[in-house]
Every structure is written in C-alpha cells, then in structure tokens.
Amino acid sequence: MERGRAFLGTEHAILCGAMSWVSERNLVSAISNAGGFGVIACGAMTPDLLDAEITATKALTTKPFGVNLITMHPGLFDLIAVCAKHQISHVVLAGGIPPKGSVEAIKAFGAKVLVFAPTLALAKKLLRSGADALVIEGSEAGGHIGPVATSVLAQEFLPALAADHVVFVAGGIGRGDMIAAYLEMGASGVQLGTRFACATESIAHPDFKKAFFRANARDAVASVQVDPRLPVIPVRALKNKGTEEFTAKQVEVAKLLDTGQIEMGEAQLQIEHFWAGALRRAVIDGDVENGSLMAGQSVGMVTEEQPVAEIMAQLMSECEAALTR
Ligand SMILES: Cc1cc2nc3c(=O)[nH]c(=O)nc-3n(C[C@H](O)[C@H](O)[C@H](O)COP(=O)(O)O)c2cc1C
C-alpha cells in the first residue's frame, strides 16, 4: 500500500468512493479520521452547497479528504473553483471523460486528479494528458457501472500500468483478502463503497441500512436498457419497485425523443435526474420501496451497523493475514 498511502497522504490506501447523498461531512470525516481517504460526493450540488459541505467536513477532520465531481455537471468549472478556494488536495472526476481544460484547472491549484477509465487505451491517454491516478471500477460495484467485471479489468490494466502509475481497484471488494489480492497484482490501493454505506457514522436512513443488512449478492441487480436508441448507463441497486419505475421512465423519455419533444442530451439528463431523486428518496427519506437502493454485489457481506474505524481495522487485519499466508 506504500505508493497509495504516499499518494493519498493517509495511513491506509483505502478510499471510500463518493456515494451521492451518503458521502457527506459525517461519513467522509469518519473515513479520514480512521486512516482511510474519504471523498465528498458533490453530485448535483450547487457551488454554494459544496462550499458549505467542504467547510463542515474540515471542521470534523484535519486529515486529507477528496471531492468527487461529476463531469457532466453544468457548473463543473465553478465547482473546481470552490475546490481551489479550499485548497482541496485530491479531486476525483467521475461520470465520463473529463471535459477540455478541467484536468488543467484542477492541477493549476496544486491538487491531484483521479480519473476513471473504461478501457486501457483511454486510461493511457488520460494519464498522458495529466491525470495523476486511475480508479478502475468493475461491474460488481454499486451505483453507475460499466460492463466488465473487476477481476477482468484488474488483469487488463494492472500488468500494463501498475509499475509506473498509481491505480486503485474498485467494485465488489468486501473483505481484506480481496484487497491483498489486488495489491499483489500491483494495485496501489482500493476503493470501496457498499461496505461503508451503512457504517454507524453514515446518515443513511435506518430503513436503507436494514435493506442492506437483509440483502444478498444476487439482490443487487444492474438496470436494463429498454430502448437501444436511448443509451443509459446501467445502475446496480437492490431490486424493488423503484427498479421497475426506471424501466417505465425510460419508455417515457424514449417517447419524448421519438416525438421530437426533447433532444438526446436532455433525455440523458432526465435519466440522471431520475436517479439522483430516487437515491435521495431511499437514502434520506427511507423510502426503500420506490427509491433507489444503489448497492454493489458485496452487499451480502454487510450484515450489521459497524463504526467506520471497526470496518477499517477488520479490512486491514484480513488483508495482513492474507498477505502473511
Ligand atoms: C449508494 C451509492 C452511491 C454512489 N454514488 C456515486 C457517485 O455519486 N459518484 C461516483 O463516482 N460513484 C458513486 N458510487 C460508486 C462508489 O463511489 C464506489 O466506486 C463503489 O461503490 C465501489 O464498489 P462497491 O460498491 O462494490 O464497493 C456510488 C455507490 C453507491 C453504493
């Protein structure tokens, strides 16, 4: 973990991936205080809201933490300015290829940039054009996912990049043994979401947490694409009525596209707004029937509420035991 620790400035090279509505001041500071790396999920926040969230997080921890920005946010550059104002040390760009000038704008105030890359070719291009580290995230993960499993991505990316670059592996990691395996393949560290989502410090609604504790791996399913003309990024979540509503939403948006009432860009935005609203309903309001219970396949390994420090200690001791073996 040494390279990952040096890169993040942490005790452990374990990131808690940004989770919209979940990764706010309380969980982020708890992760960083426990020696990991917390990341604020900016999601659809305005610059003012992000400003307030960073200020509040700084009041709860003196340890490093990052900010995750969604590249398609219309105010991306204003959000980067907020990160600059607070001298944020690490910015994670998620949700697509970083738009022109965004990586440069982040590096200009001295922060490190982490990016996601769906293919090896794109990863190499992003690293050449200034990205400092890479997160590879497989389809086992919760939230928006790509089509390829973490185990396959690790075999494609790590032998090619890990010697010269900092690469974090995400998706489907629930135990320290798995962390050890990716470290042995050359990863600098790992990113987990699902395992931390229901920690004691997480503000997620008690009913959201209960749904996680009850669920098995097979309950965390990827959404289906209804219309081939409407490319939706699949989302992995626990199946419920909300999953079905997403299918209906796609049909509705496809009809608007057909009749020329909206363009493709607007169609995709409507889909993303659907998810943001549905996730809020589940996480904040506890509507586990109609809301979106975004969760990865490792949800079966989340069985009770535990403080972040306990989860972190458990992961590290499992990892050490595996490496010792
Ligand atoms: C409830 C939930 C919300 C998420 N929201 C975001 C997000 O807003 N931005 C993002 O980049 N990733 C998001 N993710 C993905 C996580 O940051 C992380 O990469 C992922 O959970 C790792 O895989 P795992 O769930 O198998 O541990 C979310 C994941 C979950 C479970």
The ligand as a Tripos MOL2 file, in Angstrom:
@<TRIPOS>MOLECULE
LIG
   31    33     1     0     0
SMALL
NO_CHARGES

@<TRIPOS>ATOM
      1 C1        -25.2540    4.3040   -2.8310 C.3       1 LIG1
      2 C2        -24.1050    4.5360   -3.8070 C.ar      1 LIG1
      3 C3        -23.9870    5.7860   -4.4240 C.ar      1 LIG1
      4 C4        -22.9000    6.0520   -5.2870 C.ar      1 LIG1
      5 N1        -22.7690    7.2910   -5.8410 N.ar      1 LIG1
      6 C5        -21.6520    7.5920   -6.5790 C.ar      1 LIG1
      7 C6        -21.4190    8.9170   -7.0490 C.ar      1 LIG1
      8 O1        -22.2200    9.8330   -6.7990 O.2       1 LIG1
      9 N2        -20.2980    9.1610   -7.7670 N.ar      1 LIG1
     10 C7        -19.3760    8.1690   -8.0410 C.ar      1 LIG1
     11 O2        -18.3630    8.4540   -8.6890 O.2       1 LIG1
     12 N3        -19.5690    6.8980   -7.6050 N.ar      1 LIG1
     13 C8        -20.6730    6.6000   -6.8730 C.ar      1 LIG1
     14 N4        -20.8300    5.3140   -6.3710 N.ar      1 LIG1
     15 C9        -19.7400    4.3170   -6.5560 C.3       1 LIG1
     16 C10       -18.7570    4.3330   -5.3450 C.3       1 LIG1
     17 O3        -18.0450    5.5410   -5.2950 O.3       1 LIG1
     18 C11       -17.7170    3.2050   -5.4010 C.3       1 LIG1
     19 O4        -16.8520    3.3620   -6.5010 O.3       1 LIG1
     20 C12       -18.3560    1.8390   -5.4810 C.3       1 LIG1
     21 O5        -19.3610    1.7230   -4.5100 O.3       1 LIG1
     22 C13       -17.2900    0.7560   -5.2670 C.3       1 LIG1
     23 O6        -17.8080   -0.5240   -5.4370 O.3       1 LIG1
     24 P1        -18.5150   -1.3790   -4.2600 P.3       1 LIG1
     25 O7        -19.8670   -0.7830   -4.1200 O.co2     1 LIG1
     26 O8        -18.5480   -2.7430   -4.8240 O.co2     1 LIG1
     27 O9        -17.6650   -1.2380   -3.0260 O.co2     1 LIG1
     28 C14       -21.9270    5.0300   -5.5330 C.ar      1 LIG1
     29 C15       -22.0810    3.7690   -4.9150 C.ar      1 LIG1
     30 C16       -23.1410    3.5080   -4.0590 C.ar      1 LIG1
     31 C17       -23.2400    2.1630   -3.3840 C.3       1 LIG1
@<TRIPOS>BOND
     1     1     2 1
     2     2     3 ar
     3     2    30 ar
     4     3     4 ar
     5     4     5 ar
     6     4    28 ar
     7     5     6 ar
     8     6     7 ar
     9     6    13 1
    10     7     8 2
    11     7     9 ar
    12     9    10 ar
    13    10    11 2
    14    10    12 ar
    15    12    13 ar
    16    13    14 ar
    17    14    15 1
    18    14    28 ar
    19    15    16 1
    20    16    17 1
    21    16    18 1
    22    18    19 1
    23    18    20 1
    24    20    21 1
    25    20    22 1
    26    22    23 1
    27    23    24 1
    28    24    25 2
    29    24    26 1
    30    24    27 1
    31    28    29 ar
    32    29    30 ar
    33    30    31 1
@<TRIPOS>SUBSTRUCTURE
     1 LIG1         1 GROUP 0 **** ****
